[in-house]
């Protein structure tokens, strides 16, 4: 019986993980100016949700993504340029928040790995085909 109670208590924290706070004003509401909303949407699609990690903040249902959408819309409504908002978010959360990280010495292996792996695959395939022809 104690094991069942402990097990049920272990399941309780995820149920209380959702925020009880209401979403931000612009989390799910578009801006009145269609041009500003277009700029906000374009920016939101290039920013990664820090919770979901595989979705943009435009597509994510996470509370933090909603807060980030609201922040982007508020700043654009205030007249800030999308690129300055992006720079501010990168400064705050790091390059990981952007789907287009800059090429820096730290990220060179990430940019070079696909090319190196493709080259290695071609080299191995070429050697395999040569052996097959000689048989």
N, C-alpha and C positions, 0 to 999 in steps of 0.2 A: 504494500500500500504506500509506503514512504517513497519507494522508487517511482511510482506513478505520479505522486504529488511533485517530486523533484523534476520529473520529466515535463509535466505540465507547466511548472514555473519556468523551465528553460525555454519553452515555446512562447512565453508571454512577452519578452522584450521586443521582438519584431513587431508585434501588434501595436505597441506603444511608440514605435519609431517614427510614425508619421507626425508631422507638425500639426499642432492644433491652431496655429496662426492662419489667418486668411491670406490668400495669395496677394502679392503686390498689385497695385492698380493696373499697371501695364503688362503684367505677366501674360495675360491671355486676351488683352484688348488692344486692338490696333490703334495707331495714331490717326488723328483726324485728317492730316495732310497726306494724300496718297504718295507724294514724292518722298516725304520723310519716312513713311512706312516702308517704301521700296528700299531705301537706303538701309534702314534698320534690319529688314529681313535679309538683305544681301550680306550684311555684316554678321548677323546671327547664324547664318548657314556656314560661315567660315570659322566659327568658334566652337570648340569641343566642350561638351558637358563634363564637368569634373566628377560627377557622380556616376553617370552611365558609361563614360569613357569610349563609347562607340558611336554616339549620336551627337549631332550638333545641338546647340541650345535651342535652335528653332524647332527641332523634332522631339526633344526630350520632355517627359512629363515630371521629372524630378523637381522638387521644390527649389533647389539651388539654380537649376536652369531657368525656372520661372523668375527668380530674383535677378538673374543675369539678363534675361530678356527685358524685364522692367527697367533695369539700369541702362541698357543700351537705348531703349526707346526714350527714356527721360532725358538722357544726354543729347540725343539727336534732336528731340523737341526743343531743347535749350539752345540749339544752334551749333553744337559741337560736330566736328567732322568725324566720319567713321574711322579714318586712319588714326586719329588721336585717341579715340575710344579704344581701338585695338591695342595701341601702344600702352595705354594705361592698364588694360586688362592683362597684357603680357608682363608688364612690370609688377603687377599685383600677384598673378598666379603662375608666372613662368611661361616659357615658350611652349610648354605642353598644351596650353589652352588653345593654341592656334593649330589649324590643320595644315598650315604652310610655315613650318619652322624655318628659321634662317640657316644658311650654310655657314657653320662655324667649325673651328677645329674639333670641338667636342662632338659635333654631329656628322663629321666627314664619314665615319664608318657606316652610319645609317644610309647616307647617300651613295656610298661606293659599294656597299654589300650587294645590291641587286646586279650591278654591272660585273662585279667579280664572280658572283655565282653563275651568271649567264655565260661568262667566258669559260669558267671551269666546266660547265655542262657541255658547251660546244667542244672543248678540248677532249673530254671523256668520250663523247659521242663520235668524234672524228677518229679517235683511236680504236674504238669498237668497230666502226664501219671498215676501217683498214684491215683489221684482223679477219673480218668476215669475207672480204674480197679475196684475201690471200689463201683462204681454205679451198 
